[in-house]
């Protein structure tokens, strides 16, 4: 996979003009250097490797990432600014393929659930670029911020998520209004929906996406949907539900000695909006009660999938799995060592987007390694909590040059550094 990343980096646009001077670096070295910082979870990784190269004649940048030289941080930022973040999109699909069979992620008779949601990763009142969005604050000041639409393959009851390429919410050529999540979602579905159609995807999203344009885009891309549907923002559906005879299914489960009752209600063939061309959807709700009969959860969804007493529970579980893009994706990226909201470099053109994409790609590579590489998974388990594994990874690579990845992972597993 690192080899595939190298091939992509080789093709990045080179801004240097004329013949290269001695000491210039290849675009592969520049791209891999930026990626290595996120993959190793260490902003100081390149500095440590320069010190190792001076003392040993080589470094882990060479042996683990295949780099021939280590450029400076400023040089990396300058050379990557202006490249297209979409150049790395195919690597997310390679990560999913490398993770192995998608059986653990399959649900609803062999489908896969893909959650969509937006998040910010930068905000400032001083730093800005041509890709920044803006908003006015109550004190009259202007905030400049970056955001993107994230997509992750999720599954109920599965801790891992597999991130997919992001779609950045940024000013679009010829657009009069500022870009938004919905427009980004439509672009994402146009760019990636067709390539994922063979997986029979079911797209998950919050109430913002439960509208005719997004539903139409999902169906055009060959997918299905389960979207949160608030009554307050869907008046037509609320009117249809008023006084209607809803089908109902109940089931009680006992988990860790506690009884919980889930009540599912649904109504088929409801128009999404009050127009003649409205898409017809199926509505359902889930309500959970504890042993004392107190409501502990309630939500509504719309879907294009058939709802029966045999399928409604799994449909609700998939709909609720939408939160995994918030918890297992964005929260992990912001608080568990990836530092998504840290300004690694803003640039004047596309640098911020490039660095966020590489950060997401490192997360995708880590997940693929955990699912598909036995030596990686063994090393993680041997150190206990995952953060301990990355502590070891950061520390020992600052002092020892490893022969290759198996050598490094075996050293972490055995808690003994063996010389090459």
VONU-680320 format. One line per 2 residues: for each residue x, y, z of C-alpha. Coordinates in steps of 0.5 Angstrom, whole numbers, plus 2048, in hexadecimal, padded with zeros to 3 digits. Each point is the difference from the previous one (the first is absolute). Example, Ala and Ser with C-alpha at 12.3 -4.5 7.8 and 13.67 -1.06 7.14 Angstrom:
<nodes>
819 7F7 810; 802 807 7FE .
</nodes>
This chain:
<nodes>
800 800 800; 806 805 801 .
802 7FE 7FA; 7FA 802 7FD .
800 806 803; 807 802 7FD .
7FD 7FF 7F9; 7FB 805 802 .
805 805 803; 805 7FF 7FA .
7FA 803 7FB; 7FF 806 805 .
801 807 7FC; 807 802 801 .
800 808 800; 808 800 7FF .
802 803 7FA; 806 7FE 7FB .
805 7FB 802; 800 7FE 808 .
806 802 804; 804 7FB 804 .
7FC 7FF 807; 7F9 801 7FD .
7FC 7FA 802; 7FB 7FC 7FB .
7F8 801 801; 800 7F9 803 .
805 802 806; 7FC 806 801 .
7F9 7FC 800; 802 7FA 804 .
804 805 805; 7F9 804 801 .
7FC 7F9 801; 806 7FD 805 .
7FE 805 805; 7F9 7FE 800 .
801 7F9 800; 805 800 805 .
7FC 804 805; 806 805 801 .
801 807 7FE; 807 7FF 801 .
801 7FA 7FC; 804 803 7FA .
805 804 805; 801 7F9 804 .
802 7FD 7F9; 805 805 7FE .
803 7FF 806; 801 7F9 7FF .
802 801 7F9; 806 804 802 .
802 7FB 805; 7FF 7FA 7FD .
800 801 7F8; 7F8 7FE 800 .
7FA 801 803; 7F9 7FD 801 .
7FD 805 7FA; 805 7FC 7FC .
7FE 7F9 802; 7F9 800 802 .
7FD 805 7FB; 805 800 7FA .
802 807 800; 807 802 7FD .
801 806 804; 7FC 804 806 .
7FE 808 7FE; 7FF 805 805 .
7F9 801 802; 7FF 807 7FD .
803 7FD 7F9; 7FA 7FB 801 .
7FB 805 801; 802 804 7FA .
800 7FA 7FB; 7FA 7FD 802 .
7FC 807 800; 7FC 800 7F9 .
7FF 7F8 800; 7F9 7FD 7FF .
7FE 7FC 806; 7FC 7FC 7FC .
806 7FD 7FD; 800 7FB 806 .
7F9 7FE 800; 802 7F9 7FD .
804 7FE 806; 7FA 800 804 .
7FD 7FB 7FC; 807 7FC 800 .
800 800 808; 7F9 7FD 800 .
802 7FB 7FB; 806 7FF 804 .
7FC 7FF 807; 7FD 7F9 7FD .
7F9 7FD 7FF; 7FB 805 802 .
7FC 7FB 803; 800 804 807 .
7FD 806 7FD; 7FB 7FD 7FC .
7F9 801 802; 7F9 7FF 7FE .
801 7FA 7FB; 807 802 7FE .
800 807 7FF; 805 805 803 .
7FE 807 804; 803 806 7FF .
7FF 806 804; 801 807 7FE .
801 806 804; 804 807 800 .
805 803 805; 804 805 801 .
808 800 800; 802 807 801 .
7FE 807 802; 803 806 801 .
7FF 808 7FF; 807 801 7FD .
802 7FB 7FC; 7FD 7FF 7FA .
801 7FD 7F8; 7FB 800 7FA .
7FD 7F9 802; 7FE 803 807 .
7F8 801 801; 7FE 806 805 .
7FB 801 805; 7FE 807 804 .
800 800 807; 7FC 804 805 .
805 805 801; 801 802 7F9 .
806 7FB 7FF; 801 7FB 7FA .
803 7F9 801; 803 7FC 7FB .
7FF 7F9 800; 801 7F9 7FD .
7FB 7FA 800; 7FF 7FA 7FC .
7FB 7FB 7FF; 803 7F9 803 .
7FD 7F9 7FE; 802 7FA 804 .
7FE 7F8 7FF; 7FD 7FE 806 .
7FC 7FB 803; 7FB 7FF 806 .
804 7FC 806; 807 801 7FC .
805 805 804; 805 801 7F9 .
7FD 805 7FB; 804 800 7F9 .
800 808 7FE; 7FF 801 7F8 .
802 806 7FC; 7FE 807 803 .
7FC 806 7FC; 803 807 802 .
7FB 805 802; 803 806 7FC .
7FE 805 7FB; 7FE 7FE 7FA .
801 803 7F9; 7FA 803 7FD .
7FC 800 807; 7FD 806 803 .
7FE 7FD 806; 805 7FD 805 .
801 7F8 800; 7FD 7FC 805 .
7FF 7F9 802; 7FB 7FE 7FC .
803 802 7F9; 807 7FD 803 .
7FB 7F9 801; 7FE 801 7F9 .
807 801 7FD; 802 7FA 804 .
7FB 7FB 7FD; 801 802 7F9 .
807 7FF 801; 800 7FA 804 .
7F9 7FD 800; 801 7FC 7FA .
807 7FD 802; 7FD 7FD 806 .
7F9 7FE 7FD; 803 7F8 800 .
800 800 807; 7F8 802 800 .
801 806 805; 7FB 803 805 .
802 807 801; 7FE 802 807 .
800 808 802; 7FC 805 805 .
7FA 804 7FF; 804 805 7FC .
801 7FA 7FA; 7F8 7FE 800 .
7FE 804 7FB; 7FE 7FF 7F8 .
807 802 7FD; 804 7FC 804 .
7FB 7FA 800; 800 801 7F8 .
808 800 800; 800 7FA 804 .
7FB 7FC 7FC; 804 802 7F9 .
806 7FE 803; 7FD 7F9 801 .
800 800 808; 7FB 7FF 805 .
7FF 805 806; 7FE 800 807 .
7FF 807 803; 7FE 804 806 .
7FA 803 7FF; 7FD 805 805 .
7F9 802 800; 801 807 801 .
804 801 7FA; 7FB 7FB 7FC .
7F9 803 800; 7FE 7FB 7FA .
802 7FA 804; 7FD 802 806 .
7F9 802 7FD; 800 7F9 7FD .
802 7FD 807; 7FA 803 804 .
7FB 7FC 801; 803 7FA 7FB .
800 7F9 803; 807 7FE 801 .
803 7F9 7FF; 803 7FE 807 .
805 7FB 802; 803 7FF 807 .
806 7FC 803; 803 800 807 .
807 7FE 801; 804 7FF 806 .
807 802 800; 805 800 806 .
7FA 7FE 805; 7FC 806 7FD .
7F9 800 7FC; 7FF 805 7FB .
7FA 800 7FB; 800 803 7F9 .
7FA 802 7FD; 800 801 7F8 .
7FB 803 7FC; 800 802 7F9 .
7FC 802 7FA; 801 7FF 7F9 .
7FF 804 7F9; 801 807 803 .
802 806 7FC; 806 803 802 .
7FD 807 7FE; 7FA 804 7FE .
801 800 7F9; 7FE 7FC 7FA .
807 7FD 7FE; 801 7FE 808 .
804 7FA 801; 7FC 7FB 804 .
803 7FD 806; 7FF 7FB 806 .
800 803 807; 802 7FD 806 .
801 801 807; 804 7FD 806 .
7FE 801 807; 804 7FC 806 .
7FD 800 807; 804 7FD 806 .
7FD 7FB 805; 7FC 806 804 .
7FD 802 7F9; 804 806 800 .
802 802 7F9; 807 800 7FF .
800 802 7F8; 7FC 802 7FA .
801 801 7F9; 7FD 801 7F9 .
803 7FD 7F9; 7FE 800 7F9 .
803 7FB 7FB; 7FE 7FD 7F9 .
801 7F9 803; 7FA 7FB 802 .
7FE 800 807; 7FD 7FA 803 .
800 7FD 807; 806 7FC 7FE .
804 806 7FD; 7FE 806 805 .
805 7FE 805; 806 800 7FC .
7FE 806 7FC; 800 804 807 .
807 7FD 802; 803 803 7F9 .
7FC 806 801; 803 801 807 .
807 7FE 7FD; 800 807 7FD .
803 803 807; 807 7FC 7FE .
802 805 7FB; 800 805 806 .
803 7FB 806; 804 7FB 7FC .
802 805 7FB; 800 807 801 .
801 800 808; 806 7FB 7FF .
803 805 7FB; 800 806 804 .
801 7FD 807; 804 7F9 7FF .
807 802 7FD; 7FE 802 7F9 .
7FF 808 802; 7FB 801 7FB .
7FF 807 802; 807 802 801 .
803 805 7FA; 806 7FC 7FD .
800 805 7FB; 7FB 804 7FD .
803 802 7F9; 7FD 805 7FB .
7FD 7FB 7FB; 7FE 7F9 802 .
805 7FE 805; 7FB 7FF 806 .
7FC 7FC 7FC; 806 7FB 7FE .
803 800 807; 7F9 7FE 803 .
7FF 7FB 7FA; 807 7FD 802 .
7FD 7FF 807; 7FA 7FD 7FE .
804 7FB 7FC; 805 7FE 806 .
7F9 7FF 804; 7FE 7FB 7FA .
807 7FD 800; 800 7FF 807 .
7F9 7FC 800; 802 7FC 7FA .
806 7FE 804; 7FC 7FE 806 .
7FB 7FC 7FC; 804 7FD 7FB .
808 7FF 802; 801 7FB 806 .
806 803 802; 7FE 807 801 .
7FA 7FD 804; 804 7FC 804 .
805 806 802; 7FA 804 802 .
7FD 7FA 804; 807 7FF 803 .
800 807 803; 7F9 801 803 .
7FC 806 7FE; 801 803 7F9 .
803 806 802; 806 7FC 804 .
801 7FD 7F9; 801 807 7FD .
804 802 806; 805 7FA 7FE .
800 802 7F9; 802 807 801 .
805 7FF 805; 804 7FA 7FD .
800 803 7F9; 804 806 803 .
806 7FC 802; 800 7FA 7FC .
801 7FF 7F9; 7FB 7FA 7FE .
801 7FB 7FA; 7F9 800 7FE .
7F9 800 803; 800 7F9 802 .
807 801 804; 7FC 806 803 .
7FA 7FD 802; 803 7F9 802 .
805 805 805; 7F9 803 803 .
7FD 7F9 801; 806 7FD 803 .
802 807 804; 807 7FE 7FE .
803 804 7FA; 804 7FC 7FC .
806 803 7FC; 7FF 7FE 7F8 .
</nodes>
